[in-house]
Amino acid sequence: MNNDTVQAWVYDTTNKNKLVGTINVPRGSQLLVGQTYIKPADGLYGTPRFDEEQLRWFGMTKEEWQKTDYLNGGKESIQPSPQQQMMASLMKTNADLQRQVKLQATVNATMMKSIAELKSEAK
């Protein structure tokens, strides 16, 4: 960027004034709708948005941003509650126990059949 141009920030007025990029414009230019000379503050997380009334950028806190799935378009992550995690664990344990009961029933049936066969041979 040379001394004859300055950087302007471009935001999408049709999508909550979200930052879409920057452009270089001649110094002193009249900006178009959706453009500003105001630089977003450092430390904003997510996609910054421009408040045209307050003439400032705002974004999410680090904590809010970490709660979102920023690798999937910023949609909020659905984290299971501790109760949901405990319920899932109990359901898994229950399914494992049901499998063991079925296996034990098969073993018992096989043993009973073998015992019956041995008894009939012994007669």
Order of alpha helices (4+ residues) and beta strands (2+ residues): beta-beta-beta-beta-beta-alpha-beta-beta-alpha
